[in-house]
Amino acid sequence: DKCIFLTFNDTDAYHVSNSGINSWISVLAGSEAEWKTNFEKVKNSTKILAYVNRNTPKSVVNDIKKSGTGIMIDVNEVAVNNGKAFSREYYVELSRQYSPDIIITDFPVLVSGFFCN
């Protein structure tokens, strides 16, 4: 329960989900096609997380939520914001829009403070 396997293609997702390891599996869900392909490979697993991004269509996020699958979103500040944290409002809005179970950030102490205070 303390491990998440991040898989970045449907073949790896399938192999991890059928390995007998009882851990979380993250599958890419950047588009409807990607989500459907990857989910199909792991649908028999009970611990699935969809790895979404800011470009994932809202309809796909809604489908993921309806399936009961958890959502994780990678803010990736180093790549998309020149290594700087975004404003508090940015993270709060991201959380409001996607209702993620996990936020992946390059600034965990700062960002967690936005939600704890």
Beta strands, then each sheet from edge to edge (+ up, - down):
strand 1: 4-6
strand 2: 24-28
strand 3: 48-52
strand 4: 70-74
strand 5: 102-104
sheet 1: 1+ 2+ 3+ 4+ 5+
end
